[in-house]
């Protein structure tokens, strides 16, 4: 598959649209704990903006945007954030993902649930974004290997 586009219209539109897609993805992640949306949907939006840049730009440009080497490690960090929040609640004597038992002193239970769900949404969003981009990169590498 040919990397990058030679069309100035595609390059301009991808540069203009990508930040707005990212901004909306972040909005969906950070408002997913009390409105429709959440980590998965926001992560998919963030991944779509990165993949848009990967399709339109040359490899040396889009690697500056989000390097391939960060995909799997950041996905693991997102999963660890999700699991860590649940496991801390389990250690504190509650159930897995019982946000009211998170060890943040001086915060009432309702706020603990607010911050616990927010951490979960951020972890899921990070994991979904990085894994979807890694899947795209792996599919692209396999396509390059077959053309040789």
N, C-alpha and C positions, 0 to 999 in steps of 0.2 A: 504494500500500500504506500502510495506517495505521501510523504510527510509535508504538511503545510500547504497553503493555498497561494496561488499567484494573483488572485483577484483582490484588488484593493478594497472592494466593497465588502467582501467576506472578512478581510482583516479588520477593517474599521468597525463593522457591526459586532464582531466577536470581542473586540477591545471595549466597545461601548456597553454591550449587554452583559458581559461577564461580571463586572462589579455589582450591577443591580441584581443579578441572580444570586450572587453571594450574599448581598445585604438582605434579600428576602429570605434566603435559607437561614441566616443567623436569626432573623426575626421569628421564623417558624420554630427554631430550636428553643430560643429563650422565652417564647410565649406558649410553648407546648404544654406546660404544666398547668395552665388554667384556661386554655382555649384550644380549639381544634388544631391539630398538628403535633409536632414533637420531634424527637430525635431522628427517627427514621426518615420522615418526610424532609426535614431540614438537611439531613446528611445527603439525601438523594439530590436535593437542589444544589448543594455545594459541590457535589461530585459532577453534576451536569455542567456547572460553570467551568470547572477545571477541564473536563473532557471537551467542552467547546473550544477552549484555548488550545488543547492538544490537537484537535482536528484542524484548526485554522492556522496555527503557527508552526514554524520549524522547530525541530527538536531542541536545538540549543536555546531557543527562547522559552519554550514551555517548560523546560527543566529548571529554569530560574523561577518560574511560577510555583511549581510543586515538584520536587525531585522524586524520581521513581524509588530511590532508596528509602524514603521516609514512609512509604505506603504501609507495609506490613508492620513495622515497629509502632507507628502511630495508631494503627488499628488495634494492636495489642494493648496500647495504653488506654484506648477507649473502652475495651472490654474490661480491663483492670479497674477503671473508674467505676463502671457498673457493678462489677463483682465486689469491689472494695466497700462501696456504700452498703450493699446488702450484707456483707460479711461482718462489718463493724456492728450493724444492728443485731446480728446473730450473736456476736460475742457479748454484747451488752445485755443479753438475756431475752431478747424479743425474737420475732420471726424474721426470716430473710426479707429485706427491704421494708422493715418496720421503721419508717423514718422518724417517728417520735422518740426513738431511743438513741439517736445519734449523739455522740459526746461533744456537744458544743455548749459550754456553760453559759448561763444567763440568757438563753433564748427559749421562748415559750414553745410548746409542742406544735402549735399551728405554724410557726415560723420554721421549726425544724423540718416539718413535712414539706414546706415550700422549698427550702434549700436542698433537701434530700432529693426531691423530684427533679429540681433543676440540675443537680449533679448527674443524675441518671440520664436526663435528656442530653446533656453535653457529652457524656460518655458514649451514648448510642449514636449521636450525630457524628462524632469523631470517627467511631468505628465504621459506620456505614459509608461515610465519605471516602475514607482512605481505602477501604476494601473494594468499593466500586471502581475507584480510579486504578487500583492495582489489577483488578480483573481486566479492565480495558487495556492497560499496559501489557499484560500477559497475552491477551488475544492479539494485540498488535505485534508483539515479538514473534509469536507463532506464525503469523502471516508473513513476516519478513523472512523467517527461516525457510518457509516453503518456496519462496520466490527465488532463492539462491540455487 
